[in-house]
Amino acid sequence: MSTGTLYLIPTPLGGDRLDAILPADTLALARRLTHFIVEAPKTARAHLKLFGTEHELRSLWMQELNEHTKETELAALLTPLQEGHDVGLMSEAGCPGVADPGANLVRLAHARGIRVAPLVGPSSILMALMASGASGQQFRFNGYLPAQDAPRIEAIRRLETDSLKQKQAEIFIETPYRNLALFSALLASARPTTLLTLACDVTLPDEFIRSQTIAQWKKAPPPDINKRPTVFVLFAS
């Protein structure tokens, strides 16, 4: 028996503007699948309803994969694939496997000889980099910076030093309610000439993307990024 394909299905970053962010082929494939591995079932069902799935939502095979999933539990998630079913992997928002626990399952699928097929869709990380004006030739995604003041400042200075030496963009995110604390730390710690991009609510109607030096940010009114998903891009020169 041949194995199924693990499809990596992107989801909207927010809202329901499907025609603007997801290609028809991605939607068509998601609609026909009956097996899914998801970060949160409630959100996944809402996305699939929005996509226009061909099946009753309650009839779908759906298993969770999130930050609480143990390594020893991953193999069982691949069982439908080994039985010949195609399976869709979905994140809470954006592209699965990028800043997402799905990467562990993808790695195991490769090890088991299962075909992995990424589908086209939005990645706030890459879209922020595209819009930043920072180096797209060399860049690094750093995930979350420390929440405590002293380690966070140390991390910012390290990233700035690395960016200057390597001529690379440093990309990171924060829990939305701590955005302004991180922004304040960047203004206090980074060099005046360092470029800082804020990419907020990417692809949504109220999208806000601005790229300025630290010195320029200090002169501008505080940005409206509190409790809004934001990607930070730092580029020292």
C-alpha positions as CSV (number, residue, x, y, z in Angstrom):
1,M,0.0,0.0,0.0
2,S,1.3,3.4,-0.9
3,T,1.5,6.1,1.8
4,G,-0.5,9.3,1.7
5,T,0.9,12.8,1.3
6,L,1.3,15.3,4.2
7,Y,0.0,18.6,2.9
8,L,1.2,21.7,4.8
9,I,-1.9,24.0,4.5
10,P,-1.5,27.7,5.2
11,T,-4.3,29.5,7.0
12,P,-5.3,33.2,7.1
13,L,-3.4,35.4,9.5
14,G,-6.7,36.9,10.5
15,G,-10.0,37.9,9.0
16,D,-11.6,36.1,6.0
17,R,-10.1,37.7,2.9
18,L,-9.4,34.3,1.3
19,D,-9.3,35.5,-2.3
20,A,-6.5,37.9,-1.5
21,I,-4.2,35.5,0.5
22,L,-4.8,31.9,-0.5
23,P,-4.6,30.5,-4.1
24,A,-7.5,28.6,-5.6
25,D,-5.4,25.4,-5.8
26,T,-4.6,25.5,-2.0
27,L,-8.3,26.0,-1.2
28,A,-9.4,23.2,-3.5
29,L,-7.0,20.7,-2.0
30,A,-8.0,21.7,1.6
31,R,-11.7,21.2,0.7
32,R,-11.3,17.6,-0.3
33,L,-9.2,16.3,2.6
34,T,-10.9,14.3,5.4
35,H,-7.9,13.9,7.7
36,F,-6.2,16.8,9.5
37,I,-3.5,17.4,12.2
38,V,-4.1,20.8,13.7
39,E,-2.8,23.1,16.4
40,A,-6.3,23.9,17.7
41,P,-9.4,22.0,16.5
42,K,-11.8,24.9,17.1
43,T,-9.7,27.2,15.0
44,A,-9.1,24.6,12.4
45,R,-12.8,23.9,12.0
46,A,-13.5,27.6,11.6
47,H,-10.9,27.8,8.8
48,L,-12.2,24.7,7.1
49,K,-15.7,26.1,7.2
50,L,-14.4,29.3,5.7
51,F,-12.6,27.3,3.0
52,G,-15.8,25.6,2.1
53,T,-14.9,22.0,2.9
54,E,-16.9,19.3,1.0
55,H,-17.4,17.3,4.2
56,E,-19.4,17.6,7.4
57,L,-17.1,19.2,10.0
58,R,-18.0,16.6,12.6
59,S,-17.1,13.8,10.2
60,L,-13.4,14.9,9.8
61,W,-10.6,13.0,11.4
62,M,-8.8,15.6,13.4
63,Q,-5.9,15.2,15.9
64,E,-4.0,17.9,17.9
65,L,-0.4,18.8,17.5
66,N,0.7,21.7,19.7
67,E,3.5,22.7,22.1
68,H,2.2,20.2,24.6
69,T,2.5,17.2,22.2
70,K,5.3,14.8,23.3
71,E,7.8,13.4,20.9
72,T,6.6,9.9,21.7
73,E,3.1,10.9,20.4
74,L,4.1,12.0,17.0
75,A,4.4,8.6,15.4
76,A,0.7,7.8,16.0
77,L,-0.3,11.0,14.1
78,L,1.3,9.5,11.0
79,T,-0.9,6.4,11.1
80,P,-3.5,7.6,8.5
81,L,-0.7,8.6,6.1
82,Q,0.8,5.1,6.4
83,E,-2.6,3.7,5.7
84,G,-2.8,5.7,2.4
85,H,-4.8,8.7,3.5
86,D,-3.7,12.2,2.5
87,V,-3.5,14.5,5.6
88,G,-3.5,18.2,6.0
89,L,-1.3,19.9,8.7
90,M,-2.7,23.3,9.8
91,S,-1.3,25.9,12.2
92,E,-3.3,28.4,14.2
93,A,-2.3,31.1,11.6
94,G,0.0,31.3,8.7
95,C,2.4,28.6,7.5
96,P,2.7,25.3,9.4
97,G,6.2,24.3,10.3
98,V,7.4,27.9,10.6
99,A,7.6,29.1,14.2
100,D,5.2,26.2,14.8
101,P,5.3,22.8,16.5
102,G,4.5,21.1,13.1
103,A,8.1,21.1,12.2
104,N,8.7,18.0,14.4
105,L,6.1,16.0,12.6
106,V,7.4,17.1,9.2
107,R,10.8,15.8,10.2
108,L,9.4,12.5,11.3
109,A,7.4,12.2,8.1
110,H,10.5,12.6,6.0
111,A,12.3,9.9,8.1
112,R,9.4,7.5,7.5
113,G,9.5,8.1,3.7
114,I,6.2,10.0,3.6
115,R,5.8,12.7,0.9
116,V,5.6,16.3,2.3
117,A,4.0,18.9,0.1
118,P,4.0,22.6,1.2
119,L,1.1,24.7,-0.2
120,V,1.3,28.4,-1.1
121,G,0.0,30.8,1.6
122,P,0.9,33.8,3.8
123,S,3.9,33.9,6.1
124,S,4.0,37.0,8.2
125,I,7.7,36.5,8.8
126,L,8.7,36.6,5.2
127,M,6.2,39.3,4.3
128,A,7.6,41.5,7.1
129,L,11.1,40.9,5.7
130,M,10.0,41.7,2.2
131,A,8.5,45.0,3.3
132,S,11.4,46.0,5.6
133,G,14.1,47.2,3.3
134,A,16.5,45.1,5.4
135,S,18.8,42.5,3.8
136,G,16.9,39.6,2.2
137,Q,20.2,38.0,1.2
138,Q,21.0,36.9,4.8
139,F,18.5,36.8,7.7
140,R,17.7,34.9,10.8
141,F,14.4,34.3,12.6
142,N,14.9,34.3,16.4
143,G,11.4,33.6,17.7
144,Y,10.6,35.2,21.0
145,L,13.1,37.4,22.9
146,P,13.3,37.1,26.7
147,A,10.4,38.7,28.6
148,Q,12.6,39.9,31.5
149,D,14.2,43.4,31.2
150,A,17.9,42.6,31.6
151,P,18.0,39.4,29.4
152,R,15.9,41.2,26.8
153,I,18.3,44.1,26.5
154,E,21.2,41.7,26.4
155,A,19.5,39.8,23.5
156,I,18.7,43.0,21.6
157,R,22.4,44.1,21.8
158,R,23.6,40.7,20.7
159,L,21.2,40.7,17.7
160,E,22.3,44.1,16.8
161,T,26.0,43.2,16.9
162,D,25.4,40.0,14.9
163,S,23.4,42.0,12.3
164,L,26.2,44.6,12.0
165,K,28.9,41.9,11.6
166,Q,27.0,39.6,9.3
167,K,25.0,42.2,7.4
168,Q,21.9,40.2,8.1
169,A,18.4,41.0,9.1
170,E,17.3,39.8,12.6
171,I,13.6,38.9,12.8
172,F,11.7,38.2,16.0
173,I,8.2,38.3,17.5
174,E,6.5,38.9,20.8
175,T,3.3,38.0,22.6
176,P,1.0,40.9,21.5
177,Y,0.3,42.3,24.9
178,R,4.1,42.8,25.4
179,N,4.7,44.5,22.1
180,L,5.1,48.0,23.6
181,A,7.5,46.8,26.2
182,L,9.7,45.2,23.5
183,F,9.4,48.3,21.4
184,S,10.5,50.5,24.3
185,A,13.5,48.2,25.0
186,L,14.5,48.5,21.4
187,L,14.4,52.3,21.5
188,A,16.4,52.3,24.7
189,S,19.0,49.7,23.7
190,A,19.6,49.9,19.9
191,R,21.9,52.3,18.1
192,P,20.3,55.4,16.5
193,T,21.2,54.3,13.0
194,T,19.8,50.8,13.3
195,L,16.8,50.1,11.1
196,L,13.7,48.8,12.9
197,T,10.6,47.5,11.0
198,L,7.2,46.9,12.6
199,A,4.9,44.7,10.6
200,C,1.5,44.6,12.4
201,D,-1.6,42.7,11.3
202,V,0.0,41.6,8.1
203,T,-2.6,41.0,5.3
204,L,-5.5,42.3,7.4
205,P,-7.4,45.5,6.5
206,D,-5.7,47.5,9.2
207,E,-2.2,46.3,8.3
208,F,0.5,48.6,9.5
209,I,4.1,48.3,8.2
210,R,6.7,51.0,8.9
211,S,10.5,50.9,8.6
212,Q,12.6,53.6,10.3
213,T,15.8,54.1,12.1
214,I,15.7,54.0,15.9
215,A,16.4,57.8,15.9
216,Q,13.4,58.3,13.7
217,W,11.2,56.1,15.8
218,K,12.1,58.1,18.9
219,K,10.8,61.3,17.2
220,A,7.6,59.7,16.0
221,P,4.4,59.1,17.9
222,P,4.2,55.7,19.6
223,P,2.9,53.1,17.1
224,D,-0.5,51.4,17.7
225,I,0.8,47.9,18.1
226,N,-0.6,47.0,21.6
227,K,-2.2,43.6,21.5
228,R,-1.8,43.3,17.8
229,P,0.2,40.5,16.1
230,T,3.5,42.1,15.1
231,V,6.8,41.0,13.5
232,F,9.9,43.0,14.4
233,V,12.8,43.2,11.9
234,L,16.1,44.7,13.0
235,F,18.9,45.6,10.6
236,A,22.1,47.4,11.8
237,S,24.3,49.4,9.5
